[in-house]
Amino acid sequence: MRTLLSCGLLAAPLLAQNTYTSSVDAAADQLAALPGDALLDFTGVSAEFELVGDAQFLERADGTARYSAVVRNRFAIYQLMAIVLEMSGRTTTPPSSGPQLGLLASAYLPAGPIDPGTFRYYPSVTGSMTGLIQWHGASILVTAASACQIGAGANNRNGNAGFSVRLNTQIVTHPPFTTLTPSGPALLAADFFADKPSCATHAETDTGISIAAPRLGFTLPGVAPDYRFIPTGTWREFDDGHAELTGTLRRESDFADQWHLVLTCGSRVDPQDAAHPPAGMPVRGLLAAAYQAQGGPIDPTTFRYYRTATGTLTGAATNAGGVIALSQARPVQVGIGATAANTRFGFAGELQATVITQPLGRTVVLTGNPTFDGIAARACVLPQPTFDANLQPAVDAVSDQGLVLTGQDLAWVEQAMVGPYFVAGTGPEHWFHGYVHVVSNTRLELHLPQPTVPGSYTATLFTSAPSSPPQQVTVTTPSSPRMRSEATLIGGQTQHWIIHKGPLGPAFVVMALSDSLTPSVLPGVVSLGLGAQFSSLLIFPFTISTDPGTGAAVVEIPGMPGLAGTLLHAQAALVEMANPGAAPFPVSDIWATRYR
């Protein structure tokens, strides 16, 4: 649903220029008499409409203002409403009924910090609310039940800067299969921020209103059409009227094809500004049925624009060394339905691009202007990762390998839970505690914490939004004694050596290090694959026992100085507790660590 509000009539204090402020749901603090954490209390319908996206409060120099936001029912997340407020007549004089004072009495002067004398007001309010997603088709007219008030404590939820306004509602059309029965004025209440980042993601195409490709992101004509923010990017609108889009772009089909995007947008224009809309805008990328003229929910007159854009694409991985300069080819449009994919709040634009330096390992030839479409939301909008059918992944309890998981939409996975083990690392440097290595959109390697108790576990993958269905995985006992550690260490990092007994019974472990792979053999006692016949062998002066649960022993030593540039090999001999005199003693395999 969209809410359109207008406030005005009294003399308005003028501003030197337009001011732009972000807003969020107003959380209740110690000054509150009412609960918080909802942007909209639609009385009689739901008190829990939370912010999804947009939430920009524009105060114009001429005494008018505009507010726009997208909210959803916290308990029915596909019931969305798009909110747009047009206001006029800014004043510091309270309405005849006085300010709305909803905090505890002790919050206000002289007992507390809140001074209602600092509030400013927009006393006349009109508008509308338009339904989205499951509430597509709903339309509600709005008039003021109280003045829109702004200031520290004005939201009646806390002492922060913010605003609140009560709204009378008139249902024009109901959502499908739902009858709305408001039982009183609706309440909007929000905190203000100078700027607040939104999660930027690609746009999933709604085939009912778009004939675009299944997913829209960033295209580089002549190079690839399928760059996405992976895992996510950031869209941020600032109080001085500029915006920034940043993040790492990867191809779903080739994660090594990477660019780091930094794009700065300026010269903002909003509805009712003299230059709105810019020449040639808006760009309507959806089917005609999506727009209000044909009965749809999208009103392009509500879009705002950034008329300038400059930035860079800086190559990484296979694009390392490459730099592409970006500039505006057409204004960036922002709003509900601004992309060519769906009706969510987002952004879209077209850029000019110039290759400044070529990547070291390839040549980039651009054949047209890059375009981009994205969704901006407080909670990331991402597809759910799923697994292939009949998947039976398994990995040893101590291993440098990960569980190989295949499926769809794995590109955005960042964390995992495997039984009681939470895996949040992002690279091999987190080997001991576990990490997620996404190979492509259809394959990832899940490296478990070391060691893991053998057994069967339920694994769940997490993105910044939805989680995967559960998947059974198996952790097995190594077939022979095994040694593993970090493959690479930077000076000062703690090293972990893990020795698993394999099929042996409980055992004592003796560990040795060497820079030589020439064997050391004591006939009838032990045969090591390193140490140059014990002349270049460091034997740890202690023994440790394997754990009865994991079957492994762990040796942990804080960063060892003076090893930069060296490669050390590790191996262990094991003595079974049940038969300590059974020589020759079994040994583990050999593992090498490089120190940088």
Steps between C-alpha positions, in 0.01 A plus 500: 500500500610857444435785743496850357494779760494878487536733800461875495310834553696692762798727436806284434855571620717500188810285453805609308478189281334161478593257778490122469464267797475122529266336748458167676242334723488683833612269781363564849750619763477583870292810422228306321150426622415307181667207320727574203682327213224553242486779244123479451225399740203442269243491779260209468708339224849452648714697743816340358578652160879516491723691263617315189657773288526863387396704810626839378376822661554802273444852636505758225622856529152635418335349808371182340614147569472144376526160668514162327545149639414136439367296792390141550294317757753338732271196536411472128809619318346507151237752608680819394404864482690778322482833683542844343437823695465848351504782758476878501469790741785428737466687831637506852163601642320204660149411379210626712475159666868522597779253420436126525680405823515119522813446709499463877419825676847490657655515152403865447644820645564585775534138625639349179703587190217546245396856414183504284570870438766391249257299284405611150174402332319431175136531608312407180542144375348321202609191314455141391633148561545247217537125550794295371569126456216316682317827556522604136176679409441660839458879512444719805450875526647682797428827682657648811365402839777707660778728384820339377753590772879489475774528762683323781234288673235588241460134397358418848715187518836632621711812542654486153439741217206377298138560403150370555162561338152351550297427188134450430460226240235443233505163322450545125571138402594204717785255440405171330327257738533746790263755650674784685309632800692789659376575851662841544769732367820337374828617652834557328800537732868501401853586609714728281854432379721713280541193281425132537641225276271262316589153377548508121427180306411397148134510391307175455267533202126466554388336175147628551608860439837473325654326200854571620760232566431290814741714701621853446821635648798669337580450132827566320413470128768307318621345827209341692134573575471321836698686764332498843575649839640194678441465783339848512571865423404825671269778382526814714327837462662788691362813662675728247303347211758260357489119498758223481480147360785269604576130506674209333354382171550134406360285226276219624671263256858613570579629847854594398360760257480785755480878504478734798243770425502852646237730349416848630172656387411869534274785386191347660151603390174394665133527403381862496855629445515729196734264312288190569500278302826544307478496120431152363394363837350286638611180331211255518649153492194303614195395302229765468272309741745570784435874495212690657370618162417135427384414852838393638673619820793692346483878472811627317421858604625402848849407379794714607812539290872557522608689191874442538701186567873432509694200619732211430508127455824366647587148395569212737593132453504439121441872446786608730674810373200617299333838552188623320384862544125555519287808433130573457330417170150555632371600846475235770132450587400389849164383628233231512522315166804698382669183369395305193438191715236540771301733726749517788678819600818528299724692265599481134735689272721502194868595499776586260816295553864546402771240557784683675726198550448145378501206742835324516366169374235592244387770260167674558323635192183696577236510225237721665388687811483308829155487662405413855181405685487430872279468805572714808354372826571507873479118500678349200276359227669180384400160358487197728794261460393142421677164472509250218289188553665183634800691631710294745796719602764361734836614637754364749504626859843659439554629149623780281203426272144626536160346460413545132142629472330554167169665421355831385545859622797414722682817390371708790573254783719651774457277806385151597384292795600133506346332802641698796779655292460858376721573199560868423854519357555624147835351397779249574638725773195386700573130441505406871160655576349417160410707197271521198659503154250583226632373167208599281125544510462121488789378717653578838747336736409500868810460716407378847669597829803280577459239634133403466344203679419230243131450438198619301395866516239734363652791307330832427648776284438869574495803273430857615131414447353148458663178621518171314289193568677250730750258346642187662880475498738240635831538684716188477804362678822524292618164366848550645667735750489854365682828567357835393568867577468840339659492154620859523563721802594864533734594785324524834207272415427202723573162344289190561629150426226235501600132514222245451566139606301359208391136565736459798382486857555787745860610467779724624644730234858620456542775240806610302589784260767522231600702196622180333301221333792257527376211718604424857489127575561320828467134396233313687388815684383775265533607139440870432488661159691810609791617713812391303569200724418707811765765417240760410213402724323690775313255726245666726603430863158373605235247407128561472212256488227475241157618602248217549229694313682637198778241488748783455770685693551874464828686540458877507790745508471881477681668212855376476750780418780482249341255254406736218597354165539143625313178427471252788370144483317331787446131583395307807570157648219333694517259793178307563408516868381137502835371372771761567787265415376403153781626280559609233267782587249620240548849358275757340538643154708817452362852482685817398443859613650801325577804720479846349 
